[in-house]
């Protein structure tokens, strides 16, 4: 099965239904499908080996994604926020390419072996050109999408997602035509992120209208939700934090969000105080925490709305703690926690998260990362409780090893996030002659709040253990995050060099 079948099914079932809204302009499912067919023919005739979009969210994104699938050519969206040098290195790895860019950048890539076309020029031409019919390639094992990793530990790897992985994820988590004609989803995550890609595919399969917000701004996000009567949305934790701050500090009336039914979040660790405040401000909204990776075709665990409501203010501390989890595995997904020797660990024992299932690729262009019988080592650290709720501790490489003792940054950060004077915090390991590694702490205080280093040290020593007490503390105005909400811990570490 080819992922483009999702769009074909939607176009046949509801051709005149609004499929996408961008900057006030609407596209029907039939218009998207016909445009994807037309662009697929162009891709095929161009002689390209990759289709790439280097741009913000626009109608060109789903059209190029589905058109590439129809043409049997890998789709490779690129991060438009990368430097020219970084982009040049990535583009050199996908030559020859068909490259779709913002119209103002069409002359920026003369040295690249590519057909370069401006986004709006392409869209205008597709809508006005005659219909075509493209013969699809139906190989489920063919590469559908190639995504470059963030490259935080070296040269970015090229993660490979085949049609069979993506189809398995969508069929296992989305009901065809499951959305009513009035429903719409607000997509504000970047198009080069797996969450942005899965939002497009799942919305198309559900026949739910996509509302695009190219550049996230909390006030604009709230306004668009209200004006377009958005029913569903996905955000990363830093986005939700800014939305909650906007609701707390501005005159925006939460009642105008009455159309919003469901809000999913993921892509990074959510501080418990943020989701607690969100549940208090927006009690009628169904919140879902979705955890997944590029290599797993998006979501593999869910903390569903009932879990959120049950955990909030529950008397049982074990159940209340689930607000800090990422929920349970999807029915088709298996999860194990393993130690450094590969042995499976029991409940509440922390180690590396391994995952297996039909949606799991675990494959890179450079190598296949799957181990014994199809298990993928995620390099994320965490543990399962005795009811199979998964808790994240960060990246396995982020663990601080002090005197032979493994310290999870998350346990220190979770404690500090709960303090009413602290807005954000990051714990990292720094070299120590005595202990091998020691804890260093970067802290962001809330506006006008005051808190001394001694008070922070006392809090950590009293609530945790003395080994968790930081050797050095730095106060800062903000912490560095990627545009998909991940803490850039490697940057924080450089602050203590």
N, C-alpha and C positions, 0 to 999 in steps of 0.2 A: 504494500500500500504506500502511495506517495502522499506526503502531507498536503499537496495541492488539492487532493480530493476533498479536504475539509471545505475549501472555498467553493469548489464545484457543487458540493452537496447543498451548501447554504444558498448559492445562486439559483439552483433548481428549486429548492423548497420555498424560498422567500425572496424572489428576485428584486422586488420593489422596496423591500425593507431597508431602512437606513442602516448602513454598515459602519460608517465612519464619519466623524465630524472633526474638521481641522480648521481653526480660525474662522468659524462661522460657515464654512462650506461643507456640504453633505455629499456623500457617495453612497449609492445603493450597492447591494451585494452583486447585482448583475454588472454594474459599472466596474467594480473591483475585479470581478472575474474576467470580463472582457479585456480590461487593461492588462491584467496579468498574462493573458494569452498573447496579446500584442507584444509585450515586452519580452516574453519568452522567445518569440520568433527573432527579435532583435539580438538577444543574447546568443542564440544559436548561430546566427549569421555573422556575428562579430568575430568568431573564432576565439573568444575568451575561454579561460579555464576556471575562472572564479568570477562571481558577481559580488561587488562590494558597495556598501552605502557608507559614506563618510559625511554624516549630517545628523541634525536633530530629528526627532520624530516628525513624520509627515506622511501623507498618503503614499509616497514613494516607498516607504518601508514595507508595508504588507504587500504591495504590488511587486516589489523586487523579490521579496522572500518567496512568494508563491510563483512568480515568473521563473525564478531560478530553479525551483523544484520541478516545474513543468519542463524546463529545458534540460534537466538532469545535470545541472552545474552547481557546485557548492556555493552557498551563500556565506559571505564573510563580512559582517558589519564591523566597522572600525571606530575606535574611540576618537571623536573629533576634538577632544581636549588634550590629546597628546601633542608633544612638541613636533616640529617639522622633522627633526632628526629621527625621532622614534617612529613617526609615520612612514618615513622613507624606508626604514629598515623592514617594517611590516609589509609595505607595498612591494618591496623587492622579493618577498617570499610568496606573493600571489600573482606574479606576472605570468602570462598576460591576463589582465583583468578588465571587466566592464565596471567602471567606477562612477557612481552617482554622488554628486556633491552639491553643496549650496551653490547657486548660480554665480555668486561673487568669487568662487574659488576655481572656476573651470580652467584658468590659466596657471594654476599653482603647481601643476603636475606634469610639466612638459617632458621631464626626464624619466617618467614612468612609462613602462610598456603597457598602455591601457587605452581603452576607449573611454574618454571622460565626457560626461554629460551633466549639465545642470539640472537640479531637481525639478524646478518649475517648468523649464523648457521641455523636459521629458513628459511631465504630467499633461501639459497643454497639448503636446503632440499626440499622446496616447488617446486622449478623449476625442480628438478630432479625426483620427485615422480610422480606416475601415476595419471591420471585424476580421479576425483570422481564426483558424482552427489549428491547434498544435497537437501533434501526436506525442503523448507523454511517455516517459520511461518509468516503468513500474517496479524496478528493482528495489525491494525494501532494504537491502544491505548497502545501497549506494549512499554516499555521503550527502547529507542534506545541508548541514551547517558546520562551519569551522569557526570556532571562537578562540581568539588569542587570550591567554590568561593575563593577569595583571602584571606578571613579571616582577613580583616583589622580591624574589630571591635570585634573579638572574634574567637571562633571555626569556621572553614570553614563550610558553609552549602553545602549540596549536591543538586545542581540544576538538575531537571529532565526534559529531552526533549524526548518526545514520537515521534514515527515515523510520526504520523499525523501532528505534528508541523513542523518538518523538511521538510516533503514532501510539505506542504502548502507553506513554504518559497521558496523552489526551483521552484515549478511549477508556482508560482506567480511572479518570478523575472528572470527566465532563460528559454531560448528557447532551446528545444531539438535539438542537432546537429547544434546549432546556430553558432558554430565556424568553420572556414575553416581549412583544414589540415595544413596550414602554421602557424596558430595561437598558441601561447603558453602563459602561465601565470607563473610568477615568484612568488613562495610562500616562504616568508622569515619570516613570523610570526610563533610563536611556535605551535607545534601540539596539545598542551593542551588548546589552546585558541579557543573560538568559531569562531573567524575569520579564523583561520587555518583550522578548520573542515569544515566551509561553503565554503572556497576556494576549498577544495578537492571535495566536493559534487557538487558544481556548475560547476567546470571545467569538471568533469566526465559527467555530464548531457549535457553540451554544446559540449562534445567531443573535448575539448581544451587540448593540452598537458600541463602537470604540470612540471615545472622546480623547483627543490628544492634547497634552500640555507639553510643548517642546522644552521649555525651561522652567523648572520648578521654582515657584515662589508661594509661600503659604497663603498670603492674601489672595493671590490669583487662583490658587487651588480651591480655596473655599468659595470664591465667587463663581468659578466654573461649575463646581458641584451644584450650587444653588441655581444658577441660570440655565444649565443644561439638564437639570433634574437627574443628576447622576445617581444610580442605584448601587454601584459597586466600584471599588477602587483598591489599588495596591500601592503601598508606600514602603520605603525603607525606614529603619528606626529614626535616623536623623530627620527625615521628612516629618514623621509623626510628631516628633518632639517640637519641631518648629510650628506645626499646625496647632498643637495644644497651647504653645506659648502665644500664638496669635489669638486664639480664642480667649485666653486668660487676660491678655493685655489690650486687646482692641475692642471696638464696639460691635463687632460682628455677632449677630444673634444666632446661636446654634439651632434655633427653631427653624431657620431657613434651610437647614440640611435635612428636612423631614423626608425627602425622597431617598436619602442615603440609607441603604439597608445593610450592606456588608462592607467591611473594611479589612483587608488582609495586609499583613506586614511581614517583612523578612529581609534577608540579605545581610544581616548583621545582628549582634546581640541587643535585645531590647531591655533597657533599664526598667526594672519592675515599677519604680515610682511613676514613670512616664505612662505605662499602660494602665496603671491604677487610676491616674488622673484622667486618662482618656475614657475609661469606663464610667467614671463619675460624671464627666461632662456630657458624654454621649451614651446614655444608658440604653437607648433603643437600638443602637447599631450592633450588628453581629460582628465581633472581632475574631479574626483567625490569624494565628502565627504559623507561617509556612517556612520550613527550612529545606533547603536544597542546594545543589551545586550545579555548575555548568556541566560537569561530567555525568550527572544523574538526570539530565534533561529537565531540570527544575525540581519541583517539590518532591520530597520523600517522606516528610513527617508533617502532621498538622496538630495544632492545639486549637480545637474548635470552639465555637461560641459558647456552648454549654460548659466546656472546661473553664473558660474565662469567668463566666458568671458564678459557677460553683466555687471557684478558688477565691474570688474577691470577698474579703472579710469573713472567710470560713473559720470556724473555731479550731478545726484540726489543722495544725501547722504543716503537716505533710501535704494536705490537699491545697492549702493556701500557697505553698511553695511552688505549685505547678504553674503559677503565673510566670515564673522564671524559666519554665521549660519550653521546648519547641514541640511538645506533644508526642503523639504515637505515629508509628510508621504506617504508610498507606498499605492497603491489603496485599498488594503485589510485591511489597518491599520487605526485605529482611535486614535487620541491623544487629551487629555484634560490637562489643567493646573488647579490645584486645590489649595485652601488655606489650612491652618492647620485644618479647620473644615470640609474639604471635599467639599466645594462649588466650582463650576466651575468658573474660572476667565476669563476675557475678554482679547482682544488684548493688548499686552505690559504690562500686569499685571503678575508679577513673582510669581511662586509657584512651587509645585511639579508636575512632569510630570507623567501622567497616560496614559497607552496604552492598546488597546484592538484589537484583531484580531485572525484569525485561526492559525497563527504561534506562538502566544503568549502562553507560558506554564505557567509562573508565579508560578511554583510548585517546592517545595523542598521535599527531602526525609522526612524532619522533619515536614513539614506543607505545606498547600496550601496557597499562599499569595494573591490569587485573591480576590477582593472585589466586591460589588454590580454589578451583571450582567456581570462578567468576566473582570473587569478592573484590571490592574496590576499597583500598585504604584511602580515606578522605583527607588525611592529615589534620583533621579537626579532632580536638580532644573533648572528652565528655564522659558521661555515665548514664546508665539506665536505672530507674528506681524499680521497686518490686512490682509495679504495675505497668512497666514498659514505657514510661514517659522518659523522653530523652532530654538531658540537660547538657548544654554546651559549656565548655571551659575556655574556648579560644582555639587557636591553632596549636597543634602538637609542638611546633617549633617555638611557641611563645612561653612554654612552661619554664619557670625560673628554678634552676637547680642550685639550692643553697646548702652547702655542706652535705651533699648526697640526698637531701630532701626535696621532693618535687613540690613546687608551689604554683598553683594556678592563679594567674592574674585576676581571673574573674571573681574569686572569693574576696579579694581585697576591694575590687571595684564595686561589687554588689553592696558591700557594707557601706562604702562611701556614698554611693548613689542614694542611699536611704537617708542620709543626713540632710537636714533642711537648709543648711548653708552651702552645700556643695551642688554645683550644676553638672559637673562631669569629672571623670578621673580615669587615669590610665596607669597601670603598674607594669614595669618592664624590668628585665634583668640587666645588671651592669657588672663588669668584671670586678672581682674582689680577691685580693691576695690571700685573705684568711679563709673565705668560704667558697671560693670558686666563682660564685655569683652572689650578688646582693640585690635587694629590692630598691628600685628607684620609683618615685611617684610624681606624676604631673597632675595638678589639681586646678580645676576651674571653679571659682566661687560664684555664687549667684550675685546679682546686682546688689550692691550696698552691703553684702554679707561680710562678716569678719570671722576669721578662724585662723588660729596660729598653728605653726608646725607642731608645737608641743601638744596641742589639743588633738591634732590628727594622730600623732604617735600614741597618745594615751587611749584614744578610741580603738585603734587597731590592736594595741597590746591587751586591752581589757576584753575586747570582743573575740579576737582570734588568738594567735600565739605570738610569742616574742620574735619568732623567726620571720613573721610577716611584717614586722616593723621596718619601714623604709630607712635606708642609709642616707638618702638625700631626697628632699621634696622641692619641687619647683612649682610655683604658682604661675598660671598663664591665663590669657584672656579666652583662649579656645584651643581645642585639640584638633589635630589634622584628621580629616576623614576623606575617603574616596567619594566620588559622586554617587556611588551605590551604597553608601552608608557604612563602609567598613573602616574601622579605626586603623590608621596608618601607623602601626606600632613601631615599624622600622624608623620612621621619622622621629617619633618621640625618643627613641633610643639615642639618636644623634644629639639630643639636647643635653645629654649627660656625658658626652665624650670628654 
